[in-house]
């Protein structure tokens, strides 16, 4: 979900929403980085079905948690690499997405 574009007129509620989205995005990106470090196959995975993608990611998370619970050392497997991923693609806002985001903003009191 994209943040609300800051044209200098954002409300405090919208600013808090943007901060929350940015914080969650960083957490998700770090998590994906850990998974890609442990399961290198995830770096180049071509899945064209959303259900299959969700199952693969969930399975990787379960396996990752098993590794943690058995004290498997993640650092032994993580390669420090510069991810060469495409930058966030800009997609036009659709009305449903904007309406949904605006309903979420209302929760930031």
C-alpha positions as CSV (number, residue, x, y, z in Angstrom):
1,X,0.0,0.0,0.0
2,X,1.5,3.3,-1.0
3,X,1.8,6.2,1.4
4,X,-0.3,9.3,0.8
5,X,1.6,11.7,-1.3
6,X,2.8,14.6,0.9
7,X,2.0,17.9,-1.0
8,X,2.5,19.9,2.2
9,X,-1.2,19.7,3.2
10,X,-1.4,16.3,5.0
11,X,-3.4,16.1,8.2
12,X,-1.8,14.8,11.4
13,X,-3.8,11.6,11.0
14,X,-2.5,11.2,7.4
15,X,1.1,11.8,8.6
16,X,0.7,9.2,11.3
17,X,-0.7,6.8,8.7
18,X,2.3,7.4,6.4
19,X,4.7,6.8,9.3
20,X,3.0,3.5,10.2
21,X,3.0,2.3,6.5
22,X,6.7,3.3,6.1
23,X,7.6,1.4,9.4
24,X,5.7,-1.7,8.4
25,X,7.2,-1.6,4.9
26,X,10.7,-1.6,6.4
27,X,9.8,-4.5,8.7
28,X,8.4,-6.5,5.7
29,X,11.5,-5.7,3.6
30,X,13.9,-6.9,6.3
31,X,11.8,-10.0,6.8
32,X,11.9,-10.8,3.1
33,X,15.6,-10.2,3.1
34,X,16.1,-12.7,5.9
35,X,14.0,-15.3,4.1
36,X,15.9,-14.7,0.8
37,X,19.1,-15.1,2.7
38,X,18.2,-18.4,4.2
39,X,16.2,-19.8,1.2
40,X,18.1,-18.4,-1.8
41,X,15.6,-20.0,-4.2
42,X,13.2,-17.3,-3.2
43,X,15.4,-14.7,-4.9
44,X,14.4,-16.0,-8.3
45,X,10.9,-17.6,-8.0
46,X,8.5,-17.2,-10.8
47,X,4.9,-17.8,-9.5
48,X,2.0,-16.6,-11.5
49,X,-0.7,-17.6,-9.0
50,X,-1.3,-15.6,-5.8
51,X,-2.5,-18.6,-3.8
52,X,0.7,-20.5,-4.7
53,X,2.9,-17.5,-3.8
54,X,1.2,-17.2,-0.4
55,X,1.7,-20.9,0.3
56,X,5.4,-20.7,-0.7
57,X,6.0,-17.7,1.5
58,X,4.1,-19.2,4.4
59,X,6.1,-22.4,4.1
60,X,9.3,-20.4,4.1
61,X,8.2,-18.6,7.3
62,X,7.4,-21.9,9.0
63,X,10.7,-23.4,8.0
64,X,12.5,-20.3,9.2
65,X,10.7,-20.4,12.6
66,X,11.7,-24.1,12.9
67,X,15.3,-23.2,12.3
68,X,15.1,-20.5,15.0
69,X,13.5,-22.9,17.5
70,X,16.3,-25.4,16.9
71,X,18.9,-22.7,17.4
72,X,20.0,-22.9,13.8
73,X,22.3,-20.0,13.2
74,X,20.8,-17.7,10.6
75,X,24.0,-15.7,10.2
76,X,25.7,-18.8,8.9
77,X,23.4,-18.8,5.9
78,X,22.7,-15.1,5.2
79,X,24.8,-13.7,2.4
80,X,25.3,-10.0,2.5
81,X,24.3,-9.0,-0.9
82,X,22.9,-6.0,-2.6
83,X,19.5,-7.0,-3.7
84,X,19.0,-6.0,-7.2
85,X,15.2,-5.8,-7.1
86,X,13.2,-3.4,-9.2
87,X,12.2,-0.2,-7.5
88,X,8.7,0.0,-6.3
89,X,6.6,0.2,-9.3
90,X,4.3,3.1,-9.5
91,X,0.8,2.1,-10.4
92,X,-2.1,4.4,-10.9
93,X,-4.4,4.8,-7.9
94,X,-7.6,3.0,-8.4
95,X,-10.8,4.2,-6.7
96,X,-11.2,1.2,-4.5
97,X,-7.6,1.3,-3.3
98,X,-7.8,5.0,-2.5
99,X,-11.1,4.5,-0.7
100,X,-9.7,1.6,1.4
101,X,-6.6,3.7,2.3
102,X,-8.8,6.6,3.3
103,X,-10.8,4.3,5.6
104,X,-7.5,3.1,7.2
105,X,-6.4,6.7,7.8
106,X,-9.6,7.3,9.8
107,X,-8.3,4.7,12.3
108,X,-5.2,6.9,13.2
109,X,-6.6,9.1,15.9
